[in-house]
Amino acid sequence: MIDDLSGWRWINEPANWTAGEDLRITAEARTDLWQTTFYNYKVSSAHMFGTTVTGDALLTATFGGAYAAQYDQAGLVLHIDDENWIKAGAEYVDGGLHLSTVVTRGFSDWSVTVPAKPSQEITLDLQKKGDAVVVRYGLDGAKPETMLRLAYFPPGPPALAGVMCAAPSGPGFETRFTHVTIK
């Protein structure tokens, strides 16, 4: 199930994407979302598709991808501007799929964990409530109940809430979102 996408907009629209019963996005090569920490670069070229939210919101998505190259990534995003955002999802790191969250407030902070079991599909929630975002996940169709991260997020400004994908070091890959809702 894909929510009504009317009124959604792109930041860095990819050349190839389709929306229907599912949402398919092909991440283009050399796309990423990062600010300074460790790598000493700033980049905001990831593909982000969403709608503006103010106040509390719950984003949920179920997705899978053809991850193959280092840092191939897909998931959910809350994006105020290039220096204030959260992305969470799946990321291919050091030869395997990890659950990943990056919180950025001027500088990016990245956390990863290996899923409890191999999974072809991940369901993720980003719950924005007041000045915080709770990230939860579920594997292979399970409801997202396991907490991955709790982070501060500025409560005042509107944010783009939606899906994202990027291929920082590989040739690009396709992500298929089978369920996307924003409440």
N, C-alpha and C positions, 0 to 999 in steps of 0.2 A: 504494500500500500504506500503510495506516494501522496503526500498532501498536495492540495492545489498549489501549483507553483506560480500562479499569476501574481505579479507584484514582486517576484524574486528578481535579483540582479546579480550580475557577475562582477567580481574583482578578478582581473586577469582571465578573461574567457578563453578556454582552450579551442583549438581548431575543430576538434571532434568531440561531440557530446550529443546525446539523445535523451528525451524524456517521454515516458509513456507509462506502461505498467511498472517499469523500473527506471532508474536514472543511471545512465552509463556515461562515464567521463574518462577520456584518455588524457592522462597527465603527460605534458610535454617535457622533453629533456631540459635539464638545467633550470628547473623550477624549484623554489624552496621558500620557506618562511622562517627567518632567523634574524636575531639582533646581537651581534658582536661577540658574546661570551665564547671563549676558548678559540673559536675559528677566526675572530677578528674581521668579520665582514657583516654587512647588513644587506639583506635581500628580502624582498616582498613580492616575489613572482609566482607564488603558489596559486592554484586555481581555487577560488572560493565562490560559492553560489548560495545565496540565502536571502533573507528578508530582515528588515530592521526591527529590533525589539527594544523596548524600554521597560525598565522594571524587571520583575521576576519572569522567568521563562523556563520551559523544559524542552530540550532538544533530544530527540531519539532517532537513531538510525541503525539499520542492519545492513551490513555491507561485506563484500569480499573483493579481492583483487588478485591480479596476476603479478604479485610482487616478485622481483627477480634480482634487482640491483641494489647495492648498498643505499640505504635511506629512502627507498620507495615507500610512500606513505599515503594513507587516506583516513578520513574520519570526519569529526565534527569540529567546528570553529566558532568562536565568539570573537569578533574583530571590531575594535573601536577605531584604531588607526594603526599605522605601521609600528608603533612602539607600545601598544597596549592591546594584547590579545591572548587567547588560550586556544590551542589546538590539541586534540586528543584522538587517538585511534590506534591503527595498526601500522607498524613500521618494520621494514626489513633491515636488520642490523646484524652484522658479523655472521651472515649465513643463515639466519633464522628470523621468523616472525616474532615480534615483540609487541606488547602493549605500550603505548608511548603517550606522554603528556608534556607539552611545552607551555610554560607560563612566561609571558613577556610583559615587563613593566620597564621599558627602556633597555633592559638586558634580558636575554632569553635564559631560562633555566629548564633543563631537560631531564626527565626521569623515564626509565624504561624498566619493564619487567617481562619475564618469559611467562606466557599463559600456562595455566595448570595442565593443559593438555593441548595437543595440536588441534587447530580449528580452521575450517574453511570459511566460516562466517562469524562475524563479531557483531553484537548488539551493544550499543553505547548510549548512555544518557549523559548529558551535561545539564545539570540543574542549577540555574542562576537564581539565587535567593538573597536579597539584600546586597551585602558586599562580598558575597562568596559564591564560588562555583564548586559543586560536588561532581566528580566524574565517577561513573559506575559502569561496569561492563558485565556481559554475559557471553558465553561461548556456544556456538552451534544452536542458535535459536532460543537459548535460555534468557529469561528476563534479566536485565542488568541490575544485579543486586550486590555485586562485589565492588567495594570502593577501591578506586585506583588513586584518587587524588582529591584533596580539599585545598582550594587556593583562594586568595584574595582576588577580587575583581572590582574595579571601580563601579559603584552603584548608580551614579548619575547619568553618564553619557549614553546615548543610544548605541547599539552595537549590531553589526551584521551577524545574524545567527543562521548557520547552515552547515553545508558539507564542504570538504576541502580535499585536495590531493596534490601531490608534487612528486617529482622524480629528480632529485638534486644531482645524482651522479650517473644515472643510467639513461637509456634511450627513450624512456617513457613506458607507460603501462596502462591497462584499463582497470577501472574500478566499477563495480556494479552495486548500486544502492537499491535494495529491494523494499525497504521500509524507511520512510523519512517523515517525521512529524515535528511540529513546533507548537507548543501550547503556552 
